[in-house]
Amino acid sequence: METSKLYARVAARIDPAWIEEYAAPFVKRQYFDPHFERNQGRVMANEQVSLYGLVIVAKRRMDYGHVNPEDAREIFIRSGLVEGELRTKQAFFRKNKALIESLETQEAKLRTRDILVDDETVFAFYHARLPDHVRNLKSLEHFVKTSPEALLMTREDLVQQDVNVDAAAFPDSFGLNGVALPIDYKFDPGQASDGATLKVPVGLLRQLSLDDLGWAVPGFIKERCEALLRGLPKALRRRFVPIPQFVERVYPNLSKDKGDLLEQLSLQIKRETLIDIPLNEWNAEKLDSHLTLNLEVVDERGKILGVGKNLAQLQAQFSDLVEESFAKFGTKQHEQEGLSAWPDQDIPERQEIKQAGIKVTAFPALVSQGDSVSLKMFDDLNTALDTHRKGVVTLLKLTLSKDMRYMQKNLPHLKESMLIFSPLGQKETLLEDLLNAVLEKVFLEGRALPRTRTEFESCVSTHKPRLISVANEMAEQLYRVLSSYQGVAKKMKGTIPLPWTRVYGDIKVQLEQLIYPGFIGNTPLFWLGQLPRYFKGIEVRLERFQNHLNKENAAVSELEALWLKYTQQRKAHEDKALYDPELVKYRWMLEEYRISLFAQSVGTLEPISEKRLAKQWSEVKKLV
């Protein structure tokens, strides 16, 4: 306003609430963003109030059901009931949700989307049964109280086509040493979670093997075989077309009891077509995600620690946590250190604990620590048994210290044995190795390991009278073993013709794996008694191999492959501190196989062949 004089002005503050109240007939109200609020159990929206374009209230939350009951009811049904956002303990909602999830799991198992009806059908179900006034949780619960069965769905309400899923082909859990590990299925192509996921408490991670995982979901095996064949180089792949029909032909001969799937597939292909496919030709890493089992590692509270498909990598990543997880469950009595006598309490073979809501079996054992023992929990039965055996031997040594000193000085041929062994290791190592083996043979061989103080003391008193006589026998046996070794070693000395190099090299490796520092303790007592026969076999081989050198060299190549496979697996077991008696048996079957190849006149303990070796290998826990 322009004036020729100066005027004073006063501008009073206007409260928008006055305008909304006094100009109510003239204000314009708009509603936007209607949505379901989980915490309140009703549909809310934002309101905007304006007067002739001037915004009085920009954004005010309000119950949308008071403004547009029909829209609010539809949103409540879609978001709260169909999409499952409602928070309620009503039985119908819980049962309907469980039924839908079971059908979604069936779809994931069969990898299809045509079993469960779509969301519109579910919406129509609720829309037809709910009264018009039900548009929030409060009104819903009141209706359900009067009609508890009205909203309960049946399978017929939710399926487009009914199908049967083979529970054996697509199990909901995987059994591992008496523990049921849950398997979750998702049909989500392109995502890491696609396929089956095995939930594994970290304490059980080392008990899994590659063979376990390969057959955890048998329903995917046939498709996996087809994918593996399609992944072969074209020159090989075309020999098996049409691939589906070829897989149908060999599939009945595949079994989880026969070990590694890739080895079985190669064997069946060779039987069918005489084509030899090396294991390194298979591209298992390039398969579709759902054809390789996912592993979800969880802690004792169920928190996810890691997810992946590479078992060895996960086992290495969480190796420290495995021991920690068991230590947490070990009570004071299962965490003792520095024991020189049997602990006050019993040591059960197994003890049940819980991790992530899953019952897990732990295995307590005495652990040898040189001049004492400790008490520790293990995640593997065989490892615990082997460790406990060595721990009991240490306690026997401490208990029978006087007898141990006597044997150190008076065992027959001890000096001669030490002299022969001296180029390989220290005499103290050999002596300790021998005494441990004596204690094991006298007190533990062929008997259950003591688990209580009473059993331990009874074991000592009952078998102690045999101690010196057995020790003398074993010292004599050790001398015979080392003398046999010495005889073979002498024959290996000197210059040899170049064509003999491979044979001599193979025998040298064999000798190094039979006699070495600690060999008595590492060789089971039964097989320890077989060592002279193996040395006899080497002597026979040295006398005859020149007559069929080509055959010998071919056999060496075969043995090198078998030994490499064994040593790789042994190293993996040692790295994870696992003991597998089946792997030990396989190792000594290789010695028997050598006798059958090179010294048939010496004779084997039982029939041995490449096929029998393969069968035993299938029993080995595969870690690599």
C-alpha positions in Angstrom: 0.0 0.0 0.0 1.5 3.3 -1.0 0.6 6.5 1.1 2.0 10.0 1.4 2.2 9.6 5.1 3.8 7.1 7.5 1.4 4.7 9.2 2.1 2.1 11.9 0.8 -1.5 11.2 0.1 -4.4 13.6 0.1 -8.0 12.1 -1.6 -10.5 14.5 -0.6 -14.3 14.4 -3.3 -16.5 13.0 -3.7 -20.0 14.4 -4.7 -22.4 11.5 -6.9 -24.3 13.9 -9.2 -21.2 14.0 -9.6 -21.3 10.2 -10.4 -25.0 10.2 -13.0 -24.6 12.9 -14.7 -21.4 11.8 -14.4 -22.0 8.0 -15.4 -25.6 8.2 -17.9 -25.4 5.4 -15.3 -23.9 3.0 -12.2 -26.0 3.7 -11.1 -28.8 1.4 -10.0 -32.2 2.8 -7.8 -34.6 0.9 -6.5 -38.0 2.0 -3.4 -39.8 0.7 -1.2 -42.8 1.4 -3.7 -45.1 3.1 -1.8 -48.0 4.5 -2.1 -50.8 7.1 -0.4 -50.1 10.5 0.8 -53.3 12.1 1.2 -51.9 15.6 -2.3 -50.4 15.6 -4.0 -53.1 13.6 -6.0 -50.7 11.5 -5.7 -48.7 8.2 -4.3 -45.2 8.6 -4.0 -42.3 6.1 -2.6 -38.8 6.0 -5.1 -35.9 5.8 -4.4 -32.5 4.2 -6.7 -29.5 4.9 -6.7 -26.4 2.7 -8.7 -23.2 2.3 -8.9 -21.7 -1.2 -5.5 -23.3 -2.0 -3.9 -22.2 1.3 -2.7 -25.3 3.1 -3.8 -25.2 6.7 -2.9 -28.7 7.8 -0.2 -30.3 5.7 -0.2 -33.9 7.0 -2.3 -35.3 9.8 -2.5 -39.1 10.5 -6.0 -40.5 11.0 -8.1 -43.6 10.9 -8.9 -44.2 7.3 -11.9 -46.4 8.2 -13.8 -43.3 9.4 -13.3 -41.6 6.0 -13.6 -44.4 3.5 -14.8 -47.6 5.2 -14.9 -49.7 2.0 -11.4 -48.8 0.9 -10.1 -49.3 4.5 -11.7 -52.7 4.6 -10.1 -53.8 1.3 -6.7 -52.6 2.5 -7.1 -54.3 5.8 -7.9 -57.6 4.0 -5.1 -57.3 1.5 -2.3 -56.1 3.7 -3.3 -57.6 7.1 -4.7 -60.9 6.1 -3.5 -61.8 2.5 0.0 -60.4 2.9 0.2 -61.6 6.5 1.1 -58.3 8.2 -1.5 -58.6 10.9 -0.3 -59.2 14.4 -2.8 -61.5 16.1 -2.9 -64.8 18.0 -6.1 -65.9 16.4 -6.1 -69.6 15.6 -7.5 -69.2 12.1 -4.8 -66.8 11.1 -2.0 -69.0 12.4 -3.4 -72.1 10.8 -4.1 -70.4 7.4 -0.6 -69.0 7.4 0.9 -72.5 8.2 -1.1 -74.1 5.4 0.0 -71.4 2.9 3.6 -71.8 3.9 3.4 -75.6 3.5 2.0 -75.2 -0.1 4.8 -72.6 -0.8 7.3 -75.2 0.3 5.8 -77.8 -2.0 6.1 -75.3 -4.9 9.7 -74.7 -3.9 10.5 -78.4 -3.8 8.9 -79.0 -7.2 10.1 -75.6 -8.5 6.8 -74.5 -9.9 4.2 -71.7 -9.2 1.0 -73.5 -10.2 0.0 -75.2 -6.9 -1.0 -72.3 -4.6 -3.8 -70.0 -5.7 -2.9 -66.3 -6.3 -3.4 -63.5 -3.8 -6.7 -62.4 -5.5 -8.3 -65.8 -4.7 -7.2 -65.5 -1.0 -8.6 -61.9 -1.0 -11.9 -63.1 -2.4 -12.0 -65.8 0.3 -11.8 -63.2 3.1 -13.9 -60.6 1.3 -16.8 -63.0 0.9 -16.8 -64.1 4.6 -16.1 -60.9 6.5 -19.0 -58.5 7.3 -18.8 -55.0 5.9 -18.0 -53.4 9.2 -14.8 -55.5 9.8 -12.0 -53.2 8.8 -9.5 -53.4 11.8 -8.1 -55.8 14.3 -10.6 -55.0 17.0 -13.7 -55.6 14.8 -12.0 -58.7 13.3 -11.4 -60.3 16.8 -15.0 -59.5 17.8 -16.3 -61.3 14.6 -14.0 -64.3 15.1 -15.2 -64.7 18.7 -18.8 -65.1 17.4 -17.8 -67.2 14.3 -14.5 -69.0 15.1 -14.6 -71.3 12.1 -15.8 -68.8 9.5 -12.3 -67.8 8.3 -10.5 -71.1 8.5 -9.2 -72.2 5.2 -8.9 -75.8 3.8 -6.4 -77.2 1.3 -9.1 -77.1 -1.3 -9.5 -73.4 -0.9 -5.8 -72.8 -1.7 -4.7 -75.2 -4.4 -5.1 -74.8 -8.1 -4.0 -78.4 -8.7 -3.3 -80.9 -6.1 0.0 -82.7 -6.3 1.9 -85.2 -4.1 5.4 -84.4 -3.1 7.6 -87.4 -2.3 8.8 -86.9 1.3 11.8 -89.1 0.8 12.9 -87.2 -2.3 12.4 -83.8 -0.7 12.8 -84.3 3.1 12.2 -81.5 5.6 15.2 -82.5 7.6 18.5 -84.2 7.3 19.6 -86.8 9.9 23.2 -86.4 11.2 24.3 -88.7 14.0 20.8 -88.8 15.4 20.2 -85.1 15.0 17.5 -83.8 12.6 18.8 -80.7 10.9 16.0 -78.6 9.2 16.0 -78.1 5.4 14.3 -75.0 4.1 13.2 -74.7 0.4 12.9 -71.6 -1.7 12.0 -71.1 -5.3 13.8 -67.9 -6.1 15.8 -68.3 -9.4 18.9 -66.1 -9.6 19.2 -65.5 -5.9 21.8 -67.1 -3.6 19.0 -68.6 -1.4 17.4 -70.5 -4.3 17.0 -74.2 -3.7 17.4 -76.1 -0.5 19.2 -74.7 2.6 20.4 -76.9 5.5 20.5 -75.2 8.9 23.6 -76.4 10.7 24.5 -75.4 14.3 28.2 -74.5 14.3 28.9 -77.3 16.8 27.9 -79.9 14.2 29.6 -78.3 11.2 32.7 -80.6 11.3 30.5 -83.7 11.4 29.2 -83.0 7.8 30.9 -84.6 4.9 30.7 -84.0 1.1 28.9 -87.3 0.7 26.3 -86.2 3.2 25.5 -83.0 1.3 25.4 -84.6 -2.1 22.5 -86.8 -1.1 20.7 -84.6 1.4 17.9 -83.8 -1.1 17.5 -86.9 -3.4 14.8 -85.1 -5.4 17.4 -82.9 -7.1 19.9 -85.7 -8.0 18.4 -86.6 -11.4 18.3 -82.9 -12.5 21.9 -82.5 -11.1 23.1 -85.5 -13.2 21.6 -84.0 -16.3 23.2 -80.6 -15.6 26.6 -82.3 -15.0 26.4 -84.1 -18.3 25.4 -80.9 -20.1 28.5 -79.2 -18.6 30.9 -81.7 -20.1 33.0 -80.7 -23.2 31.1 -81.1 -26.4 33.2 -84.0 -27.6 32.2 -86.0 -24.5 28.6 -84.6 -24.1 27.4 -85.7 -27.5 28.1 -89.3 -26.6 25.2 -89.2 -24.1 22.4 -87.5 -26.1 19.5 -87.5 -25.5 20.7 -86.7 -22.0 17.4 -87.1 -20.1 17.0 -90.7 -21.4 20.6 -91.5 -20.6 20.2 -90.3 -17.0 17.0 -92.3 -16.7 19.0 -95.4 -17.6 21.8 -94.9 -15.1 19.9 -93.2 -12.3 18.6 -96.5 -10.7 22.2 -97.6 -10.1 23.1 -94.5 -8.1 22.7 -94.5 -4.3 23.7 -92.5 -1.3 25.2 -95.7 0.2 27.7 -95.9 -2.7 29.5 -92.7 -1.8 30.4 -89.6 -3.9 27.9 -88.8 -6.7 30.6 -87.8 -9.3 32.5 -91.0 -8.7 29.3 -93.1 -9.1 28.3 -91.2 -12.3 31.8 -91.7 -13.8 31.6 -95.4 -13.0 28.1 -95.9 -14.4 29.1 -94.1 -17.6 32.1 -96.3 -18.0 29.9 -99.4 -17.5 27.3 -98.1 -20.1 29.6 -96.7 -22.7 33.2 -97.7 -21.9 34.0 -94.0 -21.8 36.3 -93.0 -18.9 35.5 -89.5 -17.5 38.1 -88.2 -15.0 36.6 -86.5 -11.9 38.3 -83.2 -12.9 36.1 -83.0 -16.1 32.9 -82.5 -14.1 32.0 -78.8 -13.6 30.0 -79.1 -10.4 30.9 -75.5 -9.5 29.0 -74.1 -12.5 25.7 -75.8 -11.8 22.5 -73.8 -11.3 22.3 -72.5 -7.7 19.4 -74.7 -6.6 21.3 -77.9 -7.6 23.9 -77.4 -4.8 22.8 -77.4 -1.2 23.1 -74.1 0.7 24.6 -74.3 4.2 23.4 -71.8 6.9 25.7 -71.9 9.9 24.1 -70.7 13.2 25.3 -70.2 16.7 23.7 -71.6 19.9 21.1 -68.8 19.9 20.1 -69.3 16.2 22.0 -66.2 14.9 23.3 -66.8 11.4 27.1 -66.8 11.4 27.6 -67.5 7.7 26.0 -68.9 4.5 27.6 -70.7 1.6 27.9 -73.8 -0.5 31.6 -74.7 0.1 31.7 -77.1 3.1 35.5 -77.1 3.4 35.6 -73.3 3.4 32.9 -73.0 6.0 34.5 -75.6 8.2 37.8 -73.8 8.0 36.2 -70.4 8.6 34.4 -71.5 11.8 36.8 -74.2 13.1 37.6 -72.1 16.2 33.9 -71.5 16.9 33.2 -75.3 16.9 35.4 -75.8 19.9 34.1 -72.6 21.6 30.5 -73.7 21.1 31.1 -77.0 22.9 33.2 -75.4 25.6 30.2 -73.1 26.4 28.1 -76.1 27.2 30.7 -78.0 29.1 30.1 -77.5 32.8 32.9 -77.0 35.3 33.3 -80.7 35.5 33.8 -81.0 31.7 36.5 -78.3 31.6 39.2 -79.6 33.9 42.9 -79.2 33.2 46.1 -80.7 34.6 44.6 -84.0 35.9 47.1 -86.6 37.1 44.4 -89.1 38.3 40.8 -90.0 37.2 38.5 -87.0 37.7 35.9 -87.1 40.5 32.9 -87.5 38.2 32.0 -90.0 35.4 32.8 -89.3 31.8 29.8 -90.4 29.7 30.3 -91.4 26.1 27.8 -88.7 24.9 25.9 -85.8 26.3 23.0 -83.9 24.8 23.1 -80.1 24.6 21.0 -77.6 22.6 22.2 -75.2 19.9 19.7 -73.0 18.1 16.9 -75.0 19.4 18.3 -78.2 17.9 19.5 -81.1 20.1 23.2 -81.7 19.6 25.2 -84.6 20.9 28.6 -83.8 22.4 31.2 -86.4 23.3 33.4 -85.9 26.4 36.8 -87.4 26.5 40.1 -87.4 28.4 42.8 -85.6 26.4 46.5 -86.5 26.8 48.7 -83.5 27.5 52.1 -85.3 28.1 52.4 -85.5 31.9 48.7 -84.9 32.6 45.3 -85.1 31.0 42.4 -82.7 30.6 38.7 -83.2 30.1 37.1 -81.8 26.9 34.0 -82.0 24.8 34.2 -83.1 21.1 31.8 -82.8 18.2 32.6 -86.2 16.6 32.2 -89.6 18.3 35.2 -91.4 16.6 37.5 -88.5 17.3 36.4 -88.4 20.9 36.9 -92.2 21.3 40.4 -92.1 19.8 41.3 -89.1 22.0 39.8 -90.7 25.1 41.8 -93.9 24.4 45.0 -91.9 24.3 44.0 -90.0 27.5 43.3 -93.2 29.4 46.8 -94.5 28.3 48.4 -91.4 29.7 46.5 -91.9 33.0 47.7 -95.5 33.1 51.2 -94.4 32.6 50.9 -92.0 35.6 49.2 -94.6 37.7 51.8 -97.3 36.9 54.9 -95.1 37.0 57.0 -97.7 39.0 56.2 -100.4 36.4 57.0 -98.0 33.6 60.5 -97.3 35.0 61.1 -101.1 35.3 60.2 -101.7 31.7 62.3 -98.8 30.4 65.4 -100.7 31.7 64.5 -104.4 31.3 62.6 -105.0 28.0 64.4 -107.5 25.7 66.2 -106.3 22.5 65.4 -102.6 23.4 69.0 -101.4 22.7 69.1 -103.3 19.4 65.7 -101.9 18.3 66.9 -98.3 19.2 70.1 -98.8 17.2 68.1 -99.9 14.1 65.7 -97.0 14.6 68.4 -94.3 15.2 68.7 -93.1 11.6 64.9 -92.4 11.6 64.4 -90.7 15.0 65.3 -90.4 18.6 65.4 -93.5 20.8 63.2 -91.8 23.5 60.4 -91.4 20.9 60.6 -95.1 20.1 60.5 -96.1 23.7 57.6 -93.9 24.6 55.8 -95.2 21.5 56.3 -98.8 22.5 55.3 -98.3 26.2 52.0 -96.6 25.1 51.3 -99.5 22.8 52.0 -102.0 25.6 49.5 -100.2 27.9 46.9 -100.1 25.2 47.2 -103.8 24.4 47.2 -104.9 28.1 44.4 -102.7 29.4 42.3 -101.5 26.5 42.4 -103.8 23.5 39.1 -105.5 22.8 37.4 -103.8 25.8 35.1 -100.8 26.3 37.0 -97.7 27.4 36.6 -96.9 31.1 34.1 -94.1 31.8 34.2 -94.1 35.6 36.8 -94.1 38.4 35.6 -97.6 39.4 35.9 -99.0 35.9 39.4 -97.5 35.6 40.6 -98.9 38.9 39.1 -102.3 38.1 40.8 -102.3 34.7 44.2 -101.6 36.3 43.9 -104.2 39.1 42.4 -106.9 36.8 45.0 -106.7 33.9 48.1 -105.5 35.6 49.5 -109.0 36.2 49.8 -109.4 32.4 51.7 -106.2 32.0 55.4 -107.4 32.1 54.8 -110.5 30.0 52.9 -108.6 27.3 55.6 -105.9 27.3 58.3 -108.5 26.7 56.3 -110.0 23.8 55.8 -106.6 22.2 59.4 -105.7 22.6 60.3 -108.9 20.8 57.8 -108.1 18.1 59.2 -104.6 17.7 62.7 -106.0 17.2 61.4 -108.4 14.6 59.6 -105.6 12.8 62.6 -103.3 12.8 64.9 -106.2 11.8 62.6 -106.9 8.8 62.7 -103.3 7.9 66.5 -103.2 8.2 66.8 -106.2 5.8 64.7 -104.5 3.2 66.5 -101.1 3.6 69.9 -102.8 3.0 68.6 -104.3 -0.2 67.5 -100.9 -1.4 71.1 -99.5 -1.1 73.5 -99.1 -3.9 73.3 -98.0 -7.5 70.4 -99.1 -9.6 69.7 -99.1 -13.4 67.6 -96.1 -14.6 64.6 -98.3 -15.6 64.2 -99.4 -12.0 63.9 -95.9 -10.6 60.1 -95.8 -10.4 59.9 -99.1 -8.6 62.6 -98.3 -6.1 61.0 -94.9 -5.6 57.6 -96.5 -4.8 59.1 -98.9 -2.3 61.1 -96.1 -0.6 57.8 -94.2 -0.1 56.2 -97.3 1.2 58.9 -97.9 3.7 58.8 -94.2 4.9 55.0 -94.6 5.5 55.5 -97.9 7.5 58.4 -97.0 9.8 58.8 -93.4 11.1 58.9 -91.6 14.5 55.6 -92.4 16.1 54.7 -95.3 13.9 53.8 -97.7 16.8 51.2 -95.4 18.2 49.8 -94.5 14.8 49.5 -98.1 13.6 46.6 -100.0 15.1 47.8 -103.0 17.1 46.3 -105.5 14.7 48.1 -104.0 11.7 51.3 -103.6 13.7 51.5 -107.3 13.7 51.2 -107.4 9.9 54.3 -105.3 9.2 56.8 -108.2 8.9 54.5 -109.7 6.2 54.5 -106.4 4.3 58.3 -106.3 4.5 58.4 -109.9 3.2 56.2 -108.8 0.3 58.7 -106.1 -0.5 61.5 -108.6 -0.5 59.6 -110.9 -2.9 58.8 -107.9 -5.1 62.5 -106.9 -5.3 63.4 -110.4 -6.4 60.8 -110.5 -9.3 60.0 -107.1 -10.6 62.8 -107.1 -13.3 60.9 -109.8 -15.2 57.8 -107.6 -15.8 58.9 -104.0 -15.5 56.1 -102.5 -17.6 53.5 -104.2 -15.5 55.2 -102.9 -12.4 55.3 -99.4 -13.6 51.6 -99.5 -14.5 50.8 -100.7 -11.0 53.0 -97.9 -9.5 50.9 -95.3 -11.4 47.7 -96.9 -10.1 49.0 -96.9 -6.5 50.3 -93.3 -6.8 46.8 -92.1 -7.7 45.2 -94.2 -4.8 47.8 -93.0 -2.3 47.4 -89.3 -3.4 43.7 -89.6 -2.9 44.2 -91.1 0.6 46.8 -88.5 1.7 44.7 -85.6 0.6 41.8 -86.9 2.7 44.1 -87.8 5.6 45.5 -84.2 5.7 41.9 -82.8 5.6 41.0 -85.0 8.6 44.2 -84.0 10.5 43.6 -80.3 9.8 40.2 -80.6 11.4 41.4 -83.0 14.2 39.0 -85.7 13.1 39.5 -89.4 13.3 37.8 -91.7 10.9 38.3 -95.5 11.4 37.1 -96.1 7.8 39.9 -94.0 6.5 42.4 -95.9 8.7 41.0 -99.2 7.3 41.4 -98.0 3.8 45.0 -97.1 4.4 45.9 -100.7 5.5 43.8 -102.1 2.7 46.2 -100.4 0.3 49.0 -102.4 1.9 47.0 -105.6 1.3 46.5 -104.4 -2.3 50.2 -104.1 -2.8 50.7 -107.7 -1.6 48.1 -108.8 -4.2 49.9 -106.9 -7.0 53.5 -107.7 -6.3 53.8 -110.7 -3.9 50.8 -113.0 -4.3 52.8 -115.9 -2.8 52.9 -114.0 0.5 49.1 -114.0 0.7 46.6 -111.4 1.8 44.4 -111.5 4.9 41.3 -111.5 2.8 40.3 -111.0 -0.9 41.3 -107.6 -2.1 40.7 -105.8 -5.4 40.2 -102.4 -6.9 36.5 -102.8 -6.5 36.8 -103.6 -2.8 39.0 -100.6 -2.4 36.4 -98.4 -4.1 33.7 -99.9 -1.8 35.7 -99.1 1.3 36.5 -95.6 0.0 32.7 -95.0 -0.2 32.6 -95.5 3.6 35.2 -92.8 4.3 34.0 -89.4 5.5 34.9 -87.1 2.6 36.2 -83.6 3.6 37.8 -82.7 0.3 
